[in-house]
Amino acid sequence: MILPEEFSKHVRVADSLMTAGNYALAADSYRKAFSDYKWKGPVPDRLNAARAYAYTGQNESALAALQLLCETERFFDHPSILKDKAFEGLRNDPRFKQVLQCIRASQQKHAPKFNPELRDQLLALKKEDQEVRSALDAAVKRNAPAVTINEISTRMLATDSANIAFVADLLDHKGWPDKFTVDFTGCDAIFLIIQHAPLETQKKYLPMIQQAAKTLDIPPPNLALLTDRISVRENGTQLYGTQITMGPSGEKIPFPITDEAGVNKRRKAIGLPPLEDYLKMLGITYVPKQ
């Protein structure tokens, strides 16, 4: 699914607002995104929109979004809906119970092999991955002592090693667990762990990631991230401009881009915004090559 750029822009804004806890403005941005795109869009974005509506008391919109998820998107992850604090205010509403029944029926029909236990294991690994990296970033920003930074870095390497071992064992023995097995969130966790793996591990599982992008188990732009990361680590160049380094004066710049004149065509084909827009969000001024 290659998404319209305006839709993606609104969703990026909404996602940032959700992270900041500004649910009202997030709800407005999600509504704008889906209105412009005729109420179509990826499951994770639809779910986040429902959460934003619910957090702000827009119960009719939240229920409508959840019902649409169930009916048209084959959404089946009722355990996460039941546990999500965003929907606490809906749990006594008979219509919410009907939505849950619809989700359970969808799971039985479309995803009989759904494995919430495995999905939760993968999400726990992702949480560990993100927590240790957040701790390292915070330590660097506050100029923590070298011993503290080294300790967190060591912990991050140990976390990565354990996570990679789990994912490698899963992929090697059972293959890729698709979105009907571990939901989009589980697939995303696998991708993230591979992103943080050694080069040889990334290359080994790249074909699986390519197939996952084709079947929309992961967003196709994620494939661009891994492709560029592998390419930069192998030869210092990239195809999509997703990887950033430091210039001679300490400024942020993208790693060199192969066929730079064609980068925005490649980015559009895989669902990424123009390179100049992406770099602007990072505070980098970029003039497209002709």
Secondary structure, 3 states (H helix, E strand, C coil): CCCCHHHHHHHHHHHHHHHCCCHHHHHHHHHHHHHHCCCCCCHHHHHHHHHHHHHCCCHHHHHHHHHHHHHHCCCCCHHHHHHCHHHHHHCCCHHHHHHHHHHHHHHHHHCCCCCHHHHHHHHHHHHHHHHHHHHHHHHHHCCCCHHHHHHHHHHHHHHHHHHHHHHHHHHHHHCCCCHHHHHHHHHHHHHHHHHCCCHHHHHHHHHHHHHHHHCCCCCHHHHHHHHHHHHHHHHCCECCCCCEEECCCCCEEECCECCHHHHHHHHHHHCCCCHHHHHHHCCCCCCCCC
